[in-house]
């Protein structure tokens, strides 16, 4: 505003100044500028006249650029086209569908079949940047009125993911919930073109492999199968992971045969084997009823084939508990 006032004041003074005569050709717009200026310019020597004119011209151009930046034209508003956004989204989905078809002809995951069959280990999730964190979501009992807090960020040197927060087992005061106190980290379900659900195929592996560093708390590792049946949305397969604490990393190996079946957080008497070709997500849950801060640092999550492990299923069934297995 001060700059605009200065320009308007200069224009007013210029209208009241005498017109330049032929004997004074140097009087003109520059003279009006000197009249409008609040600073008294010292008289320049004859040898410095050209330098003074150049500096005055640069200063005038600088003021004009500032005025141009301050005044925003309504015609320069960014164009937002809803139809164009829809077309771009559809084109992106068709491009991804084309890539899926091409990869299907090449082999699983776009690789030759013999290469996939000979694979003995595979890293499914690793944490080396923000795009890797976007594949996960965190949740806590805060969604039901609890006071636990959980956060996820990149670790030191962007080489791991740090899951941290505060666990509180205080029940929400809503008159309905009698217990509380959990924090969880869950992987997002992979999506294909047109938001179709995808599943991980781990049928050629028999062990889950993690490299973690914790604070000594026990965690629950949960695996969900890919299913669209509403009655099975709360079903999962779980097993325990015990962290040692301290500054050293530990490698955790959990055979898939050890995962037990649960529904709505309750272990069922009838146990079922985990279907490794229909894995939708994996998660980590803390609910040890020990209030206070916690942390879990994860380097990577993978699967591998352990030739020494030959067990197919660790839990027994009987005709009374699971009659479908004995028909």
Residue, then its C-alpha position, 0 to 999 in steps of 0.5 A: x500500500x505504501x508503494x501504491x501511495x507513493x506512485x499516486x503521490x508522484x503522479x499528483x506532483x507531476x501534474x502540478x510541475x511545470x512542463x519541461x522546456x526545450x532548454x531543459x531536455x532532461x526534465x520529464x518523468x524523472x523530474x516527477x519522480x524526484x518531486x514525488x520522492x521523500x528523500x532529497x537526492x544530492x546533486x551529482x557531478x557532471x561526470x556521474x550523470x550517466x551512472x545516475x540515470x542508469x540507477x534511476x531507470x533500474x529503480x523505476x523498473x523494480x518499482x513497476x515489477x513490484x506493482x505488477x506482482x501486487x496486482x493479481x488479474x482475475x483472468x489468471x485463476x487456475x482452471x479446474x476441470x472436473x471432466x478432465x480429472x475424470x478422464x485422466x483417472x480413467x486413462x490411468x486405470x486403463x493403463x494399469x489394466x494394460x500393464x496387468x495383462x502384459x505382466x500376466x502373460x509374462x508370469x506372476x508379478x511380471x516375472x518369468x515363472x521359473x524365476x518365481x518358483x526358484x525364489x527362496x526369500x522375498x521382501x514384501x515391505x521395507x521402509x526407505x521413504x514416505x511412500x513406504x509409510x503410505x502403505x500402512x495405517x495406524x489406529x488405537x482405542x481413541x476411535x472408541x473413546x480411549x486415550x491411547x495414542x500411536x504414531x508412525x514415522x521414518x526412523x534414523x537415516x530413513x532406513x526403518x519405520x518407527x512406531x511409537x506412542x502411549x498406551x492407556x488401559x483406561x476405559x472410555x466413560x461412555x457407559x458401554x465399554x468396559x475395557x480398552x488399551x490397544x494400538x495397532x499398525x495395519x498394512x493397506x489392502x493392495x489395489x489393482x486397476x479400477x480399485x480391484x482388491x489384490x492378494x499376496x501369494x505366499x504359498x511357496x513360503x512357510x515362514x514369516x521373517x521380520x527384522x525389528x527392534x523393540x522395548x521388550x513388550x510383546x506384540x501380536x502379529x495378525x494376518x488377514x485373508x482376502x475375502x469379501x464375505x461380511x461375516x468373515x471381516x473380523x476373522x484373522x490369524x495371529x501369533x505372538x512376537x516378543x521383543x528383547x529390548x535394547x539397542x540391538x536388532x533382532x530377527x524374528x522368524x514365525x512359521x505360518x503353521x503356528x498362526x492360530x485362528x480367531x474371530x472378533x478377538x477370541x481364539x476359536x476352538x475349531x482351528x483352520x489352516x491359513x490360506x497362504x495364496x489369499x493374504x490381504x494384509x498384515x498387522x501388529x497390535x499392542x495390548x499388554x495392559x501396561x500403561x506408558x510409552x512404547x516403540x517398535x522399529x521395523x526394518x523390513x517384513x518378508x517371507x522365506x522358505x525354511x527347509x528345516x521346518x516341515x510342520x504343516x499345522x500346529x493345532x489339533x482338531x477333532x470331529x466334535x470341534x471341526x466336523x468339516x475336516x473329517x467328512 
